[in-house]
Amino acid sequence: MPSMTNKTRRPLTIPLPLGKKLHLGPGHSADIPANAAEHPAVRKLIDAGEIAIEAAGPGGGDGYAGGNKGRASRGHTSFIGRRSGDR
């Protein structure tokens, strides 16, 4: 999956195919669909030098990247239960 980088010092709203928009802050990058690089509005921004597109490397982009799923661990935590029922 290709990556798009904002080369300006201002946030951009980039129109993508199928009526979607990508909000990209200054100097930030995001993954985009492969067909988005040929979209006329994206081509106009590339020609103006406002964004740059980097192609995915030989081993990346198509597979599942894994990552930490679920809640992040915060070290040792203890559970203090509430009293319930008849007292």
N, C-alpha and C positions, 0 to 999 in steps of 0.2 A: 504494500500500500504506500503510495507516495506521500511525502510530507510537504506542507506549505509553510513558509516562514514570512512574517511581516517584517519588511526592511525599513519601515518608516518609524517616526517617533510619535505616531498617533494611532489610536485604535482604528481598525478597519472592520467594516461589515461587508463580507464578500458573498455575492450571490452565487449559489451552486445550482446544479441541475435539479429538476423536480421541485422548484420553488423553495428550496431550503436556503438558509443563510448561515454563514460562519462568522462569528464575532471573534476577532483575533487582536490581542493587545500588542503594543509595540515590542518588537523583538521576540515575540512568542511564535511557536510553531504548532501545527496540528496535523494529524493524519487526515487525508481526504480520499474519497473514492477514486479509482483509476480513471474513470470517465470525466471527472471534474476538471482535469487539466486542459481538456479540449473545449470547455464551455466558453462561449464568446466573451462574457464579462470577465472571466478569470484570465483569458488570453490578453485582454486589454490591460489588466493590472500587471501582468508579467512584462508586457512590452513597455509599460511606463516605469518599470523598475521598482514598483511598490511591494511586490511579493516575489518570492523565489520558490521553485518547486524542486525538491530533491527526490530522486527515484529511490525505491526501497533497495537495500543491499541484496546480495545473493542468497543470504540465509534468513531473511526476515520478512515480516509482513503478513504472511499467509497463515501461519500456525498460531496456536493459542500460546500466549506469552506466560501463562501461569499467573504468578503474583500471589499476593496475600488475599485469600478469600475470607469473607466474614469479618468478625470483630478483631481489632488489633489488640495484641497482648500488652498489658500495662504492668507487668511484673506480678508479684504475689498480691492477691486480693483475698479478703476474707468475707464470708457471708454472715451477716448478723441477722438472724431471723426475727420476725415479730411474733409476739405471743398472740395466739388466737384461741378461740373456743371459750368454754366456760371457765370463769376464774373465781 
